[in-house]
Amino acid sequence: MAEPTPVPADGWAARARIGVVVPHADVGPESELQALAPRGVVIHGSRVHFGAMRAGGEMDRKIPHAPVRAFVEPPHVDTAVELLAAAPLDVIALGFTSSAYVLGAAGEKDLFDRLSGHTRGLPITGTTRAAVAGFAALGARRVAIVNPPWFDDELSDLGADYFGEHGFEVVQHGPCGLPSNQKLITPEALTDWVRTTVAKAEPDAVLVAGNGIRAVGVIDALERDCGFAVLTANQVLLWHALHLAGATDVLPEITTYGRLFAVAPN
């Protein structure tokens, strides 16, 4: 009797399904999350209008703060979360960094308390919440924050305040000195900038913040060359989401995106 013909993969089998809320014109979070994800971990996106982005992903050289705050105000982000939670997912993630800077630690807690009411009981995390957990899991106290070039100095200062509120010593922070255009940032340029500008501050760990900056390709080289742990917005978001989803069996398969995947949240 002939062997049965194998059924080709059709995308229905999944080891974990992660829903992510992203700005309407940004492909960066989904692109990096799917690149990081092991086989069988599937990313499902939901989009919310972000007033600082235009069609084609174009932005101002420095994004204004009002649209950053508006992104996380009801009702649109609440609706996006509720619609994602209606699907058979395991966890929901907010792929947006700057809102936490503007809200501060207490305001971010209020945001997630509100959004949790729309998740159908699914766990929910966000970039900065995940970064705080990542720094703690790595035992990092002295941290550097590399922000996208489209963050202005005031927004960067608010980010430093946010991590300071969580008990970390921010030894360096600021917008990176690269072109303020998503399409012009390369892993090579970002690696060089961090190596020459941030390493001298001798942090325990660095966060390359901003889910829209091309960053996951710098992690291994910087950890190898500089010695500190490297977190990026989408890397740490995936790490935290997988732990919240209970999908820890897939973590050993992520071997080229930093030491973070070898530790667990405290």
Secondary structure, 3 states (H helix, E strand, C coil): CCCCCCCCCCCCCCCEEEEEEEECCCCHHHHHHHHHCCCCEEEEEEEECCCCEEHHHEECCCCCHHHHHHHCCCCHHHHHHHHHHCCCCCEEEECCCHHHHHHHHHHHHHHHHHHHCCCCCCCEEEHHHHHHHHHHHHCCCEEEEEECCCCCHHHHHHHHHHHHHCCCEEEEEEECCCCCCHHHCCHHHHHHHHHHHCHHHCCCEEEECCCCCCCHHHHHHHHHHHCCEEEEHHHHHHHHHHHHHCCHHHHHHCCCCCHHHHCCCC
